[in-house]
Amino acid sequence: AVVSTQSTGRMPINSEVGESSPLISRHTSESAPEEIPAKSDKIKLFSCISVALSMMTGVGIFIFPNLVLQDIQSGGASLLVWTGAGVIALLAGLCYSELSIALPGSGGELVYMQKVFGKAPANLFLLTSAIEKYPAMTVIMTRTCFTYFMKCFTDFCFECSPYQFVLSLAGILIVVIACSMACYSTKLCTLAINALNFCKLAGILLIISFAVYVAITAPDKHEITERFTLQNTTTHIPTILLSLFGAIASYEGWNALNLVAGEVHDPQRTMPLAITIATVAAIVFYISCNVAYLTVLPVEVMKSSSAVALDLGRIALGRCGQLLLSVCVVASCLATVLGLVLCNSRLLQRAALDGQVPEFFKFTLISTSTPILSIILHGCLCSIFAMITSLEALTTIVIIVSWLFYMLCFSAQLVLRYKHKLRPSFRVPALIPIFLILFSVILMISPALTSTGKYRSSFTVTVILLAVLTPISIVSTLPSLQSPDNRLVQTSERLTRYISSSGSFS
């Protein structure tokens, strides 16, 4: 089945699985020639597992356990929530594995939506990811970084009014530092990320080790086992769904392999196997850490804690344990912030190349080869999101934006299977994408069903932003907007020529 790209903006979908897309070939030839990796350069199974696992086991385990417990109310139920979120991530990853085999190549959601639904949904994905999702994720990391750093020296509650503005200012400062490093040198950033990422694994191992030590030396084992019961578990369905937000946000990264699927060796076998092994390992990591938290901390203490890992370290080993975990968490957050700055600046640069944002954001600084204008734009967006003082509100924005496009990709999977009759060698039962589509809808509307103001307000903000960005993504595909006679195009071209004439940008 071949779809006209001129009328719909959709990529042609070939009847034979494995054929390359003409539009993808044309697109890459216009921007930068992309060499097909040699067989020896392909990403093998172990590397795929490492990529997926490193993306899923992020700093969420230091941020969200108390939020999950605040909503679900019991230790035993919180473990079920983390397990359930992991199973959902596994099912979603398997669906994406089928998509990567049905539509070979790298690019992930952007390619899947453009090929099946046309350019407008792909443009909306690009805009919302660059303008909403990644700036919100960056601010979550900066808040956590500052909170864990300050909790080493004081128990002062910066999350309490009227001192929340301190969190916002600290977040902006950390973003400025990260953006400055990214502007100065991409290599410096990647070296810092590689070095700091070791602290993430060290933090997880320290948490589990401290809990084992406490469990062995605790005089009252019965008190510890009582923390794992289902007593006081909430039965309010919207609240149960909200408790999933933190756990699902922690598993973000299950789709990372699809961004490089075109470079994976034997994807029919490697993709589903790698995502299965990595997700199961991530579930084990997260369950182990939550068991460790509950082993050391009473449920009520854990619910009220803003830095749960530090409280665990303090109870287990006193000041020494607190300092060790603080260093690990702060370093992990900084690595994530630097990674988000690098990734989103390139996404904004891609949006400029595709005409979604003004063209001059595509320029790189000749002296450092960094997209400095895109980095500055990302920093400005993060500064705006830093004004949102609620961690729950920021998490809601990330979840809604993410799962809106996950839902579209699950729908694309069914369209490819039943409309275009594509039958890749690996297929999941049709009930799985149908279940995930329904789950996505329920998950996205759950903040509107709760009486909690911070969830409802963030839901409203996200919907308004989507309502603003949707017509922009549609209009940007119209030929009239690309006309040289368009005033916006003329203004953008004048700015582009001015910046280019300075000689500092390419």
C-alpha positions in Angstrom: 0.0 0.0 0.0 1.5 3.3 -1.1 0.3 6.6 0.4 0.8 9.9 -1.5 3.2 12.1 0.4 2.2 15.1 -1.5 -1.4 15.1 -0.3 -1.0 13.7 3.2 2.7 14.2 4.2 2.9 10.5 5.0 5.9 8.4 4.2 5.3 5.7 1.6 4.7 2.4 3.4 6.2 -0.5 1.4 4.3 -3.7 1.2 7.5 -5.7 1.9 8.9 -5.5 5.4 12.5 -4.5 5.3 12.4 -2.2 2.3 13.9 1.3 2.9 11.6 4.3 2.8 12.2 6.6 -0.2 11.3 9.6 2.0 13.9 8.6 4.6 16.5 8.3 1.9 15.6 11.7 0.5 15.6 13.3 3.9 19.0 12.1 4.9 20.5 13.1 1.6 19.2 16.6 2.1 20.7 17.1 5.5 23.8 14.9 6.0 24.7 11.7 4.3 24.2 8.8 6.6 26.4 5.8 6.0 24.9 2.4 6.7 26.9 0.8 9.5 29.0 -2.2 8.5 28.0 -5.5 10.0 30.9 -5.3 12.5 29.6 -1.9 13.6 26.1 -3.1 14.4 24.9 -2.9 18.0 24.9 -6.5 19.4 22.6 -7.9 22.1 24.7 -7.1 25.1 25.1 -3.5 24.1 21.4 -3.2 23.4 20.6 -4.5 26.9 23.1 -2.0 28.4 21.6 0.9 26.5 18.0 0.1 27.5 18.9 -0.7 31.1 21.0 2.4 31.6 18.1 4.5 30.3 15.5 2.9 32.4 17.4 2.7 35.7 17.7 6.5 36.1 17.5 8.8 39.1 13.7 8.2 39.4 14.4 5.7 42.3 15.8 8.7 44.3 12.8 11.0 43.5 9.5 9.1 43.2 9.2 6.4 45.9 7.8 8.8 48.5 5.3 10.2 45.9 4.1 6.7 45.0 3.7 5.9 48.7 1.8 9.2 49.4 -0.9 8.2 46.8 -1.1 4.4 47.4 -0.7 4.7 51.3 0.8 1.2 52.0 4.2 -0.3 51.5 3.0 -3.6 50.1 0.8 -1.8 47.5 3.7 0.5 46.5 5.7 -2.6 45.5 2.8 -3.8 43.4 2.7 -0.3 41.7 6.4 -0.5 40.8 6.0 -4.0 39.5 2.9 -3.1 37.5 4.6 0.0 36.0 7.5 -2.3 35.0 5.1 -4.8 33.3 3.5 -1.9 31.4 6.9 -0.7 30.3 7.8 -4.3 29.1 4.5 -4.6 27.1 5.1 -1.2 25.5 8.7 -2.1 24.7 7.6 -5.3 23.0 5.1 -3.3 20.9 7.9 -0.9 19.9 10.0 -3.9 19.0 7.3 -5.0 16.5 7.3 -1.4 15.1 11.0 -1.3 14.7 10.9 -4.6 12.6 7.8 -3.5 10.6 9.4 -0.1 9.8 13.2 -0.7 9.8 15.5 2.2 10.5 16.4 4.6 13.3 14.3 7.5 14.6 11.7 6.0 16.8 8.3 7.7 17.3 9.1 10.5 14.8 9.5 8.1 11.9 6.6 5.8 12.9 4.1 8.7 13.2 5.3 10.4 10.0 5.1 7.2 8.0 1.7 6.2 9.2 -0.2 9.4 10.1 1.6 12.1 8.2 3.9 15.0 9.0 1.6 17.0 11.3 1.5 14.5 14.2 5.3 14.0 13.8 5.7 17.8 14.0 3.6 17.9 17.1 5.7 15.2 18.7 8.9 17.1 17.9 7.5 20.4 19.3 6.0 19.1 22.5 9.0 17.0 23.3 11.4 19.9 22.8 9.2 22.6 24.4 7.3 20.7 27.1 8.7 17.2 28.0 12.4 17.7 28.1 12.5 21.1 29.8 10.1 19.7 32.5 12.3 16.6 32.9 15.3 18.9 33.3 13.7 21.0 36.0 12.7 17.8 37.9 16.4 16.8 37.9 17.6 20.3 39.0 15.1 20.4 41.9 16.2 16.9 43.1 19.9 17.9 42.7 19.5 21.0 44.9 17.2 19.3 47.4 19.7 16.4 48.0 22.6 18.9 48.2 21.0 21.1 50.7 19.6 18.3 52.9 23.2 17.4 53.7 23.6 20.7 55.6 20.2 21.6 56.8 16.7 20.2 57.4 15.1 23.4 56.2 12.0 22.8 54.0 12.6 24.5 50.7 9.5 22.8 49.3 7.3 24.7 51.8 5.8 28.1 51.0 7.0 30.9 50.9 10.5 29.5 50.2 9.7 27.6 47.1 11.1 30.4 45.0 14.6 29.3 46.2 14.1 26.0 44.4 13.2 27.8 41.2 16.2 30.1 41.4 18.5 27.1 42.2 17.1 25.2 39.3 17.7 28.1 36.9 21.3 28.4 38.2 22.0 24.7 37.6 20.5 24.9 34.1 22.7 27.9 33.3 25.8 26.0 34.5 24.8 22.9 32.4 24.0 25.0 29.3 27.3 26.9 29.7 29.2 23.6 29.7 27.3 22.4 26.7 28.0 25.6 24.8 31.7 25.4 25.7 32.3 21.8 24.6 30.2 18.8 23.7 33.2 16.5 24.5 33.5 18.0 28.0 29.8 17.2 28.6 30.0 13.6 27.4 33.1 13.0 29.5 31.3 14.5 32.6 28.2 12.3 31.9 30.3 9.2 31.6 32.1 9.9 34.9 29.0 10.9 36.8 26.9 8.0 35.6 29.0 5.6 37.7 27.5 7.4 40.8 24.0 6.2 39.8 24.9 2.6 40.1 27.0 3.2 43.2 23.9 4.9 44.8 21.7 2.0 44.1 24.2 -0.5 45.4 24.7 1.6 48.6 21.0 1.8 49.2 20.6 -2.0 49.0 23.8 -2.6 51.1 22.6 -0.2 53.8 19.2 -1.9 54.0 20.9 -5.4 54.3 23.0 -4.1 57.2 19.9 -2.6 58.9 17.9 -5.8 58.4 20.6 -7.9 59.9 21.2 -5.7 62.9 17.6 -4.6 63.6 16.3 -5.9 67.0 12.7 -5.9 66.0 12.2 -7.8 62.7 8.4 -7.9 63.1 8.2 -4.1 62.8 10.0 -4.3 59.5 7.7 -7.0 58.1 4.6 -4.9 59.0 5.7 -2.2 56.6 5.2 -4.5 53.6 1.4 -5.2 54.3 -1.5 -3.9 52.2 -3.1 -2.2 55.2 -4.5 1.3 54.6 -4.2 0.9 50.8 -6.3 3.4 49.0 -9.3 2.1 46.9 -9.9 5.4 45.0 -9.3 4.5 41.3 -8.0 7.9 40.2 -5.6 8.0 43.1 -4.3 4.6 42.2 -3.7 5.8 38.7 -1.9 8.8 40.0 0.4 6.6 42.1 1.5 5.0 38.8 2.8 8.4 37.5 6.1 8.4 39.5 6.8 4.7 38.8 6.1 5.0 35.1 8.2 8.1 34.8 11.1 6.2 36.4 10.9 3.5 33.7 11.1 6.2 30.9 13.7 4.9 28.5 12.2 1.6 27.5 11.8 3.1 24.0 15.5 4.2 23.7 16.5 1.3 21.5 14.1 2.4 18.8 16.1 5.6 18.3 19.0 3.4 17.0 17.0 0.4 15.7 18.5 0.8 12.3 22.0 0.0 13.7 20.9 -3.1 15.7 22.3 -6.5 14.6 19.5 -9.0 13.8 16.7 -6.8 15.1 14.1 -9.5 14.7 15.8 -11.4 17.6 17.8 -8.7 19.4 15.1 -6.0 19.9 12.5 -8.0 21.8 15.1 -10.0 23.7 17.0 -6.9 24.8 14.0 -5.0 25.9 12.7 -8.1 27.8 16.0 -8.7 29.7 16.5 -5.0 30.4 13.0 -4.3 31.7 13.0 -7.4 33.9 16.4 -6.3 35.3 15.0 -2.7 35.9 12.0 -4.2 37.7 14.4 -6.1 40.0 16.5 -3.0 40.6 13.5 -0.8 41.5 11.8 -3.4 43.7 15.1 -4.0 45.5 15.5 -0.3 46.2 11.9 0.1 47.4 12.3 -3.0 49.7 15.5 -1.3 51.0 13.7 1.9 51.7 10.9 0.2 53.5 13.3 -2.0 55.5 15.1 1.1 56.9 12.3 3.8 57.0 8.8 3.6 58.5 6.0 4.2 56.0 5.0 7.5 57.5 8.6 8.8 57.5 9.1 7.7 53.9 5.9 9.4 52.8 6.9 12.8 54.4 10.5 12.6 53.2 11.7 14.9 50.3 15.1 13.1 50.1 14.3 9.5 50.9 17.7 8.2 50.0 19.4 10.6 52.4 17.1 9.6 55.3 18.0 6.0 54.6 21.7 6.8 54.7 21.3 8.8 57.9 19.5 6.0 59.8 21.8 3.3 58.5 25.3 4.9 58.9 24.6 8.4 60.3 26.3 11.4 58.8 28.7 9.3 56.7 25.9 7.4 55.0 24.1 10.6 54.3 27.0 12.2 52.6 27.8 9.2 50.5 24.3 9.0 49.1 24.1 12.7 48.7 27.2 12.7 46.4 25.8 9.8 44.4 22.3 11.4 43.9 23.7 14.9 43.1 26.2 13.5 40.6 23.5 11.3 38.9 21.1 14.3 38.6 23.9 16.4 37.1 24.7 13.7 34.5 21.0 13.5 33.6 20.7 17.3 33.3 23.7 17.5 31.0 22.3 14.6 28.9 19.0 16.4 28.5 20.6 19.6 27.5 22.6 17.8 24.8 19.6 15.8 23.5 17.0 18.6 23.5 19.3 21.2 21.9 19.8 18.7 19.0 16.1 18.1 18.9 15.5 21.9 18.7 18.1 22.0 16.0 16.3 19.3 14.1 13.0 21.2 14.5 14.7 24.3 13.0 15.9 22.2 10.0 12.4 20.9 9.5 10.9 24.5 9.8 9.1 24.0 13.1 11.0 26.8 14.9 12.9 29.7 13.3 15.6 28.6 10.9 18.5 30.4 12.7 18.3 27.9 15.6 20.0 25.3 13.4 23.3 27.1 13.5 26.3 25.8 15.3 29.2 27.9 16.7 32.2 27.3 14.5 34.7 27.5 17.3 33.1 24.8 19.4 30.8 23.0 16.9 27.9 23.3 19.4 24.3 24.4 18.5 24.6 27.4 20.9 21.3 29.1 19.9 19.4 25.8 20.5 21.1 25.4 23.9 20.2 28.9 24.9 16.5 28.3 23.8 16.5 25.1 25.9 17.8 27.0 28.9 15.1 29.7 28.5 12.4 27.0 28.3 13.8 25.3 31.5 13.8 28.7 33.3 10.1 29.1 32.5 9.3 25.6 33.8 11.3 26.2 36.9 8.5 28.5 38.0 6.4 25.4 38.5 7.2 24.6 42.1 5.3 21.2 42.4 7.1 18.0 41.5 3.8 16.3 41.0 2.8 19.0 38.4 6.0 18.6 36.5 5.7 14.8 36.5 2.1 15.1 35.2 3.3 17.2 32.2 6.0 14.6 31.3 3.5 11.7 31.6 0.7 13.2 29.5 3.0 14.4 26.7 4.9 11.1 26.6 1.9 8.8 26.7 -0.1 10.8 24.1 2.5 9.9 21.5 3.0 6.4 22.8 -0.7 5.9 22.3 -0.4 7.1 18.7 2.5 4.7 18.1 0.4 1.8 19.5 -2.4 2.9 17.1 0.1 3.0 14.2 1.1 -0.6 15.1 -2.5 -1.7 14.5 -2.8 0.4 11.3 0.3 -1.3 9.9 -1.0 -4.7 10.8 -4.6 -4.5 9.7 -4.7 -1.7 7.1 -1.3 -2.1 5.4 -1.1 -5.9 6.0 2.4 -5.8 7.3 3.4 -9.0 9.0 6.8 -8.7 10.7 8.6 -11.8 11.9 8.0 -10.7 15.5 4.4 -9.8 16.5 2.7 -9.3 19.9 -0.9 -10.4 20.4 -3.3 -7.6 19.2 -4.8 -7.3 22.7 -1.6 -5.8 24.0 -1.6 -2.6 21.9 -5.3 -2.3 22.4 -4.9 -2.6 26.1 -2.0 0.0 26.0 -4.1 2.4 24.0 -6.9 2.2 26.6 -4.4 2.5 29.4 -2.9 5.6 27.8 -6.2 7.3 27.6 -7.1 6.5 31.2 -3.7 7.5 32.4 -3.8 10.9 30.7 -7.2 11.9 31.9 -6.7 10.6 35.5 -5.4 14.0 36.7 -8.6 15.6 35.7 -10.6 13.1 37.8 -8.9 13.8 41.0 -9.7 16.6 43.5 -6.0 17.4 44.1 -5.3 20.9 42.8 -1.7 20.4 41.7 -2.6 17.5 39.4 -5.7 19.3 37.9 -3.8 22.5 37.3 -0.9 20.8 35.6 -3.4 18.8 33.5 -5.0 22.1 32.4 -1.6 23.7 31.6 -0.6 20.7 29.5 -3.8 20.7 27.5 -3.5 24.4 26.8 0.1 24.0 25.6 -1.0 21.1 23.3 -3.9 23.2 22.0 -1.5 26.0 21.1 1.2 23.7 19.6 -1.3 21.5 17.5 -2.3 24.2 15.0 1.3 25.3 14.8 2.4 21.8 13.8 -0.5 21.6 11.2 0.1 25.0 9.7 3.8 24.4 9.4 3.1 21.6 6.9 1.2 23.9 4.6 3.0 24.9 1.3 1.8 28.5 1.7 3.9 28.9 4.9 7.0 27.8 3.0 6.4 30.4 0.3 9.2 33.1 -0.1 6.4 35.7 0.0 5.4 34.8 3.5 6.3 37.6 6.0 7.4 35.1 8.7 9.6 33.3 6.2 11.2 36.6 5.1 11.8 37.7 8.7 13.4 34.3 9.5 15.6 34.5 6.4 16.8 38.0 7.3 17.8 36.9 10.8 19.4 33.8 9.4 21.4 35.8 6.9 22.5 38.3 9.6 23.6 35.5 12.0 25.4 33.7 9.2 27.2 36.8 8.0 28.8 37.2 11.4 31.2 34.4 10.5 30.9 32.8 13.9 28.2 30.3 12.9 27.8 27.6 10.4 
